[in-house]
Amino acid sequence: MQINVIQGSLPEIECDALIVNLFEGVTDPGGGTGAVNKALEGLLKIELIDKDEFKAKLGSISILPTYGKIPARKVVLVGLGKKEDFDLNSIRKVSAEAIKACKKLKALKVCSILHGASIDTLSASECAQALAEGAILAAYKFDKYKSKKSDTDDDEPKVDINELNIVEFDHNKISDIQTGINKGTIIAQATNLARDLANEPASYLTPTKLSEVAESIGLECKVFDKDEIEKMGMNSYLGVSQGSVQPPKFIHLIYRPDGTPKKKIALVGKGITFDSGGLCLKPATGMLDMKKDMSGAAATLGVLKAIKDLKPDLEIHGIIPACENMPDGNSYKPGDILKAKNGKTIEIINTDAEGRLILADALCYAVEQGVDEIIDIATLTGAVVVALGNACAGIMTNKQELVDSFVEKIKYSGEKVWQLPIMTEYEEQLKSDIADIKNLGNREAGSSVGGMLLKEFVGDTPWLHIDIAGVAWKSADKYENPKGCSGFGVRSIVYYLLNH
């Protein structure tokens, strides 16, 4: 779907579907929606508003034929909710719902009013960015392996929207709107890359394939094989990988800006391309969606893809330890002791707590790059799902100011996070009688204890941990997130990086 801005008047635009909007409580539409209503001889108001059929709740949709009164075939009226609650996140949501309605209409050419244009505190560029993100994210579908492409369960042929045009009357705003569209498109496409990778079956997306995707992004890229990983002393990571016939790949992507960077930041993504649980084997139902255990790696690649095009004045290191966690005669075992890159020894209590083991070495490597901050992103613990459900990710840190800055800068990304504690009271759970630490504590505060272990490997470098186990997968279609792998983390991390 190509998104652009065109200058013109909404009632005069020829298209298959014309998207207009209305705030909750408004009975006499003005602006672009009012102009369309007038051209329709009041039908929008008579048929939808006066009959009390359309309440304008956020994301609500009503569709009206135009009866040839204007060039557009159908008008799609989308609710903006209450004006006092409206923000950039609202624009993304209403854009998503509107574009899904247009897909059901099998519209090829869609035109839209710029949602949020009447809000003085929102710029045209910001509104256009959010609109583009919502449209592209909502239109996403992973149907690569379907022999018959369709839009519905009734096997109707799939029809994709070819173009979406934002219609703007004021030529002075055209450039800013196009800038916002371009930015939103880059971010949404990067999110969809992460979705694609996490949705792929593990038989296809092996550590080797993941490294090939990293190399294709077009940045400076180093891929280390097993022998090189061993030479670097990453024995915690190698311990996890040794039960699989698929060789591990340690990936290091680097984006360097022109000139001196404001800051150097490392992104570390968990890259378990399939997690069987190892010798502590998961039940069959718990293993079914473990292809997505590399969602942190997928998000990291998505971020680097976006950053390559958006070009912030930052040096970004994308670091991914990729491997499988499989049961085999060579597998690491409960009771084993693994030595991480920084010399710390780890007693293995459960082979299904493997993500923290590969991240331990990757975090040590990140510290060695001399970065100013480290952000790791991982489907780390089932405990975070118990604590937070699927509404938001859990975040932890060794520097409170880093969390505060992150939360503030991502508030319009559409991705939610909630801080979980790291406390000295939890350290007892990681104490081992025979090694420096254990890889698993008891059932209490499981997410925080996982974060406590990772903290052992970052030293004094400011560090933020994002546990996405509850948000990496969406069980139902809602707003800009279709069912399936969500690509969570791409938008929030990109927003954070761009707001430096």
Secondary structure, 3 states (H helix, E strand, C coil): CEEEEEECCHHHCCCCEEEEEECCCCCCCCHHHHHHHHHCCCHHHHHHHCCCCCCCCCCCEEEEECCCCCCCCEEEEEECCCHHHCCHHHHHHHHHHHHHHHHHCCCCEEEECCCCCCCCCCCHHHHHHHHHHHHHHHHCCCCCCCCCCECCCCCCECCCCCEEEEEECCHHHHHHHHHHHHHHHHHHHHHHHHHHHHHCCCCCCCHHHHHHHHHHCCCEEEEECHHHHHHCCCHHHHHHHCCCCCCCEEEEEEECCCCCCCEEEEEEECEEEEECCCCCCCCHHHHCCHHHHHHHHHHHHHHHHHHHHHCCCEEEEEEEEEEEECCCCCCCCCCCEEECCCCCEEECCCCCCCHHHHHHHHHHHHHHCCCCEEEEEECCCCHHHHHHCCCCEEEEECCHHHHHHHHHHCCCCCCCEEECCCCHHHHHHHCCCCCCEECCCCCCCHHHHHHHHHHCCCCCCCEEEEECCCCCEECCCECCECCEECCCCHHHHHHHHHCC
